[in-house]
Amino acid sequence: MRATWNLKSDSSDKLTLPPHVSFLDTLRGLRSAGPYNNQPVNDYSFCILEYGDDYIQCAVTGRDFDVECRYWSRDGSYKHYVFHRLKGPDGPPSADRLRSREHYLLTAEETAALFNAYYAGGPWPPGFGMEDITHTFK
């Protein structure tokens, strides 16, 4: 069976894929992305772009997006990553500041760039790192 693309959110099981709708418009339309759609900010929303069992997903509260992806191997194992900026307002993250929230909370534009790269088959846009957080799921 051939893998297919599926884009969904907590408010819709089937969203339109590009080129008919941009990922940026989709992300800004999520119910908790209040500042983008003149709505009150709810707890959080999510959006996931799946290709087979692999995916990229985001959770959003207000203007802050947390972006993760998961890749499955043929042996049934997987790797799960969270994206972060390689450089934030205070410079690159140091070992003691690696999990600093400022590097992990992305904008809608940054999140859309990551979704676009995933949908196009890569490469990831410059300026982002991926932290392997697979151990947190096992």
C-alpha positions as CSV (number, residue, x, y, z in Angstrom):
1,M,0.0,0.0,0.0
2,R,1.3,3.4,-0.9
3,A,1.5,6.1,1.7
4,T,-0.8,9.1,1.4
5,W,-0.7,12.6,2.8
6,N,-3.2,13.6,5.5
7,L,-3.5,17.0,7.2
8,K,-5.8,17.4,10.2
9,S,-6.2,19.4,13.3
10,D,-8.1,19.1,16.6
11,S,-11.1,20.8,14.9
12,S,-11.0,19.0,11.5
13,D,-10.1,15.4,10.5
14,K,-9.4,16.5,6.9
15,L,-7.8,19.8,5.9
16,T,-6.9,21.0,2.4
17,L,-3.3,20.5,1.4
18,P,-1.2,22.9,-0.6
19,P,-1.2,24.3,-3.2
20,H,-4.9,25.0,-2.6
21,V,-4.3,26.4,0.9
22,S,-1.0,27.5,2.4
23,F,0.3,25.9,5.6
24,L,0.7,29.4,7.0
25,D,-3.1,30.1,6.5
26,T,-4.0,26.7,8.0
27,L,-1.8,27.3,11.1
28,R,-3.0,30.8,11.7
29,G,-6.6,29.5,11.5
30,L,-6.2,27.0,14.4
31,R,-8.7,27.8,17.1
32,S,-6.1,28.6,19.7
33,A,-4.0,30.8,17.4
34,G,-6.1,33.7,18.8
35,P,-3.9,36.6,17.9
36,Y,-4.0,35.5,14.3
37,N,-7.7,35.1,13.9
38,N,-9.1,37.7,16.3
39,Q,-10.4,35.0,18.6
40,P,-9.8,34.5,22.3
41,V,-6.8,32.2,23.0
42,N,-8.0,28.7,24.0
43,D,-5.9,26.2,25.9
44,Y,-4.1,24.8,22.8
45,S,-4.7,23.4,19.4
46,F,-2.7,21.0,17.2
47,C,-2.2,20.3,13.6
48,I,-0.6,17.2,12.1
49,L,0.7,16.4,8.6
50,E,1.0,12.6,8.1
51,Y,2.7,10.6,5.4
52,G,2.0,7.0,6.2
53,D,3.1,6.5,9.8
54,D,5.6,9.4,9.7
55,Y,4.5,12.9,10.6
56,I,5.2,16.4,11.6
57,Q,3.0,18.1,14.2
58,C,2.6,21.3,16.1
59,A,0.8,22.4,19.2
60,V,-0.1,26.1,19.5
61,T,-1.1,28.5,22.2
62,G,-1.5,32.1,21.1
63,R,1.5,32.8,18.9
64,D,3.7,30.0,20.3
65,F,4.2,26.9,18.2
66,D,5.9,23.7,19.4
67,V,6.9,21.5,16.5
68,E,7.8,17.8,16.5
69,C,8.3,15.0,14.0
70,R,8.4,11.2,14.1
71,Y,10.0,8.8,11.7
72,W,9.3,5.1,11.8
73,S,11.8,2.4,10.7
74,R,11.0,-0.9,9.0
75,D,11.9,-2.7,12.2
76,G,9.1,-1.0,14.1
77,S,11.2,1.4,16.0
78,Y,10.9,5.2,15.6
79,K,12.7,8.4,16.3
80,H,10.9,11.4,17.7
81,Y,12.4,14.9,17.4
82,V,11.5,18.4,18.6
83,F,12.6,21.4,16.5
84,H,14.3,24.4,18.0
85,R,16.0,27.6,16.7
86,L,19.8,27.3,16.5
87,K,20.0,30.9,17.6
88,G,17.5,32.8,19.7
89,P,17.4,36.4,21.1
90,D,20.3,35.6,23.5
91,G,22.4,33.8,20.9
92,P,22.9,30.1,20.3
93,P,21.7,27.8,23.0
94,S,24.4,26.7,25.4
95,A,24.4,23.3,27.1
96,D,22.7,24.8,30.2
97,R,20.1,26.7,28.1
98,L,19.4,24.0,25.5
99,R,15.9,23.4,26.7
100,S,15.2,27.2,27.1
101,R,11.7,27.8,25.9
102,E,12.7,30.7,23.7
103,H,14.4,28.4,21.3
104,Y,11.6,25.9,21.2
105,L,8.6,28.2,20.8
106,L,8.4,29.0,17.1
107,T,6.3,31.5,15.1
108,A,3.6,30.5,12.7
109,E,5.9,31.5,9.8
110,E,8.7,29.3,11.1
111,T,6.3,26.4,11.7
112,A,4.9,26.8,8.1
113,A,8.5,26.7,6.7
114,L,9.0,23.4,8.5
115,F,5.7,21.9,7.3
116,N,6.5,23.1,3.8
117,A,9.9,21.4,3.9
118,Y,8.4,18.2,5.2
119,Y,5.7,18.2,2.5
120,A,8.3,18.9,-0.2
121,G,10.6,16.1,1.0
122,G,13.3,18.4,2.6
123,P,15.8,19.8,3.3
124,W,14.9,21.5,6.5
125,P,15.2,25.3,6.4
126,P,18.4,26.8,7.8
127,G,18.5,28.0,11.4
128,F,16.7,25.0,13.0
129,G,18.0,22.1,15.0
130,M,16.3,18.8,15.9
131,E,16.6,17.3,19.4
132,D,16.0,13.6,19.7
133,I,13.4,13.1,22.4
134,T,12.6,9.5,21.6
135,H,13.6,8.4,25.1
136,T,10.7,10.4,26.6
137,F,8.2,8.1,24.9
138,K,9.7,4.8,26.0
